[in-house]
């Protein structure tokens, strides 16, 4: 019985966000760590994400039934009623936002709410089903966790938070397009207009290469603006260039497209995990004076 309440929250997505939340927190804390605040931030945001995922399962029940990957979700099989899933999602959201509001600050809560609104209100209810730009809209919500972790410490949206938002939003694009390629049949069957389905796999390959190149530039902004050191720069350069080289191989005539897309997808996870861990360890003790001025 309890198992269905866990499944409906998409625990894989929740776990995937934990490292980026911690990365943003450690980057902002700069070695002065309030472990209680960090733990509450992670728990609170995880509950908010879980709430969004549960409600997304309610919204997507019809299209989930058409996709092999999602047809066994509890809201599709009837193992969990829509009423129960919706109530569960709402309770998780209230508790999650309550924890963030009590223990963190207005800026962190704002970005948690912003991500929630984008994911549930914009992406799930409209853009996913109706626009090729759904991936771009959804990328904003996917970039929120490290920003919430960062802002829970600083209480302000400064240059560091802006770079994290841009960097993680850009990362979502090739990551998501790769999934859409090797899950092409699922998305086509459900009528979801992701780029490979709506405009072709070849165009999606172009976009994957372009977005990874832009991601390489965005990830370099943290060391260039003094938030992290040469260690992060080295890891960012190595992972981004390797990822870019892997993406370019997709143009080969003899390439197995599905296998290639899976490789791009899995390396995207390695990349963002490596950068999240490195920013936690290679932070700078004091940001340059001009960055402090930017935040005021």
C-alpha positions in Angstrom: 0.0 0.0 0.0 2.7 2.5 1.0 4.7 1.7 -2.2 2.3 3.4 -4.5 2.6 6.7 -2.5 6.4 6.5 -3.2 6.0 5.5 -6.9 3.7 8.4 -7.8 6.3 10.9 -6.7 8.9 9.7 -9.2 11.7 9.0 -6.7 14.3 8.8 -9.5 13.7 12.5 -10.3 13.8 13.5 -6.6 17.1 11.6 -6.1 18.6 13.2 -9.2 17.9 16.7 -7.7 19.6 16.1 -4.3 23.1 16.5 -5.5 22.4 19.7 -7.4 20.6 21.2 -4.3 23.6 20.3 -2.1 26.0 21.7 -4.8 24.2 25.0 -4.8 24.2 25.1 -1.0 27.9 24.3 -0.5 28.9 26.8 -3.2 27.0 29.6 -1.4 28.1 28.5 2.1 31.8 28.6 1.3 32.8 26.3 4.1 30.6 27.9 6.7 27.9 25.1 6.8 24.7 25.1 8.8 23.9 21.4 8.6 20.4 21.9 9.9 19.6 24.5 7.3 21.1 22.3 4.5 19.1 19.2 5.6 15.8 21.2 5.9 16.4 22.8 2.5 17.0 19.4 0.9 14.0 17.8 2.6 11.7 20.8 1.9 12.6 21.0 -1.8 12.4 17.2 -2.2 8.8 17.3 -0.9 8.0 20.2 -3.3 9.5 18.2 -6.2 7.6 15.1 -5.1 4.4 17.1 -5.0 4.9 18.4 -8.5 5.6 14.9 -9.8 2.5 13.4 -8.1 0.3 16.1 -9.7 2.1 15.7 -13.0 1.1 12.0 -12.9 -2.5 13.0 -12.5 -2.4 15.4 -15.4 -0.5 13.0 -17.7 -2.5 9.9 -17.0 -4.0 9.8 -20.6 -0.7 10.2 -22.4 1.2 8.0 -19.9 -1.1 5.1 -20.9 0.1 5.4 -24.5 3.9 5.2 -23.7 5.7 1.9 -23.0 7.9 3.7 -20.4 5.0 5.1 -18.4 2.1 2.8 -19.0 2.7 1.0 -15.6 2.5 4.1 -13.5 0.1 3.7 -10.6 -2.2 6.4 -11.9 -2.5 4.6 -15.2 -3.0 1.1 -13.8 -5.6 2.2 -11.3 -3.4 1.1 -8.4 -3.8 4.7 -7.1 -6.9 6.8 -7.8 -6.5 10.3 -9.2 -8.2 11.7 -6.1 -5.7 10.0 -3.8 -2.7 11.0 -6.0 -3.8 14.6 -6.1 -4.4 14.7 -2.3 -1.0 13.1 -1.7 0.6 15.7 -4.0 -1.1 18.6 -2.3 -0.1 17.5 1.2 3.5 17.0 0.2 3.5 20.5 -1.4 2.1 22.1 1.7 4.6 20.4 4.0 7.5 21.1 1.6 6.7 24.8 1.2 6.0 25.1 4.9 9.5 23.8 5.8 11.1 26.1 3.2 9.1 29.1 4.4 9.9 28.5 8.1 13.6 27.6 7.9 15.0 29.4 4.8 14.0 32.8 3.3 11.7 34.5 0.8 14.1 34.2 -2.1 14.5 30.4 -1.7 10.8 30.0 -1.4 10.1 32.2 -4.4 12.3 30.1 -6.6 10.8 26.8 -5.3 7.4 28.2 -6.1 8.6 29.5 -9.5 9.9 26.0 -10.4 6.7 24.4 -9.2 4.5 26.8 -11.2 6.5 26.3 -14.4 6.5 22.5 -14.1 2.9 22.0 -13.1 1.2 25.1 -14.4 3.0 25.8 -17.7 4.8 22.6 -18.7 2.4 19.8 -17.6 -0.9 21.6 -18.4 0.0 23.1 -21.7 3.5 23.2 -23.3 4.3 19.5 -23.0 1.3 18.6 -25.1 1.1 21.6 -27.4 4.5 23.1 -28.2 7.9 22.1 -29.4 9.1 24.6 -26.8 7.9 22.5 -24.0 11.4 21.3 -23.3 12.7 24.8 -23.1 9.9 25.8 -20.6 10.5 22.7 -18.6 14.2 23.3 -18.4 13.5 26.3 -16.1 11.9 24.2 -13.5 14.7 21.6 -13.7 17.2 24.3 -13.0 15.6 25.5 -9.8 17.0 23.0 -7.2 20.6 24.3 -7.2 19.3 27.9 -7.1 17.1 27.1 -4.1 20.1 25.5 -2.3 22.2 28.6 -3.1 19.6 31.1 -2.1 18.8 29.3 1.1 22.2 30.5 2.3 22.6 33.9 0.7 19.0 35.1 0.9 19.5 37.0 -2.4 19.5 36.3 -6.1 23.1 37.4 -7.1 25.4 36.7 -10.0 26.2 33.2 -8.6 22.5 32.2 -8.5 21.9 33.6 -12.0 24.8 31.6 -13.4 23.5 28.4 -11.7 20.0 29.1 -13.2 21.3 29.6 -16.7 23.8 26.7 -16.5 21.4 24.1 -15.3 18.6 25.3 -17.7 21.0 24.9 -20.6 22.1 21.4 -19.4 18.5 20.2 -19.5 18.2 20.8 -23.2 20.6 18.2 -24.7 19.8 15.9 -21.8 16.1 16.0 -22.7 16.5 15.8 -26.4 18.7 12.7 -26.1 15.8 11.1 -24.1 13.3 12.1 -26.8 15.5 10.5 -29.5 15.8 7.0 -27.8 12.2 7.2 -26.6 11.0 8.5 -30.0 8.3 5.9 -30.5 6.8 6.6 -27.1 6.6 10.3 -27.7 5.2 9.8 -31.2 2.5 7.4 -29.9 1.4 9.9 -27.3 1.4 12.8 -29.7 3.9 14.8 -27.7 5.6 17.4 -29.9 9.2 17.1 -28.7 11.8 18.3 -31.2 12.8 14.9 -32.7 9.1 14.0 -33.3 8.0 17.5 -34.4 10.9 18.5 -36.6 13.1 15.4 -37.0 16.0 13.6 -35.4 18.6 15.4 -37.6 17.5 18.8 -36.3 17.5 17.4 -32.7 21.2 16.4 -33.3 22.0 20.0 -34.3 20.3 21.3 -31.2 22.1 18.8 -29.0 25.5 19.9 -30.3 24.6 23.6 -30.1 23.3 23.4 -26.5 26.3 21.4 -25.2 28.6 24.1 -26.7 26.6 26.8 -25.0 26.6 24.8 -21.8 30.4 24.7 -21.9 30.5 28.5 -22.0 27.9 28.9 -19.3 29.7 26.5 -16.9 32.9 28.4 -17.4 31.2 31.5 -16.0 31.5 30.3 -12.4 35.3 30.2 -12.4 35.6 33.3 -14.6 33.6 35.3 -12.1 35.5 34.0 -9.1 32.9 31.8 -7.4 35.0 28.6 -7.9 38.6 27.8 -8.7 40.8 26.1 -11.4 39.7 22.7 -10.2 36.1 23.3 -11.2 37.3 24.9 -14.5 39.3 21.8 -15.3 36.4 19.4 -14.6 34.0 21.7 -16.5 36.3 21.8 -19.5 37.0 18.1 -19.6 33.4 17.0 -19.1 31.9 19.6 -21.5 34.4 18.9 -24.3 34.0 15.1 -23.9 30.3 15.5 -24.0 30.5 17.7 -27.1 32.8 15.2 -28.9 30.3 12.5 -28.1 27.4 14.6 -29.5 29.3 15.3 -32.7 29.7 11.6 -33.3 26.0 11.5 -33.9 26.6 12.9 -37.4 28.4 9.7 -38.5 26.5 7.9 -41.2 27.0 4.5 -39.6 25.9 5.6 -36.1 23.3 3.6 -34.1 21.1 6.6 -33.2 19.4 5.0 -30.2 22.6 3.8 -28.7 24.3 7.2 -29.4 21.4 9.1 -27.7 21.6 6.9 -24.7 25.3 7.6 -24.4 24.7 11.3 -24.6 22.0 11.0 -22.0 24.1 9.0 -19.5 27.1 11.3 -19.9 24.8 14.3 -19.2 24.2 12.8 -15.8 27.9 12.2 -15.2 28.6 15.8 -16.3 26.1 17.5 -14.0 27.0 15.2 -11.1 30.7 15.9 -11.5 30.1 19.7 -11.6 27.7 19.7 -8.6 30.3 17.8 -6.5 33.2 20.0 -7.7 31.4 23.2 -7.0 30.8 21.9 -3.5 34.5 21.4 -2.9 36.2 24.1 -5.0 34.4 27.2 -3.9 36.3 30.4 -3.3 36.4 31.8 0.2 35.5 35.4 -0.8 33.9 36.6 -4.0 35.5 39.6 -5.8 34.2 43.0 -4.7 32.5 43.7 -8.0 30.3 40.6 -7.5 29.2 41.9 -4.1 28.3 45.2 -5.8 26.3 43.4 -8.5 24.0 41.8 -5.8 22.9 45.2 -4.4 
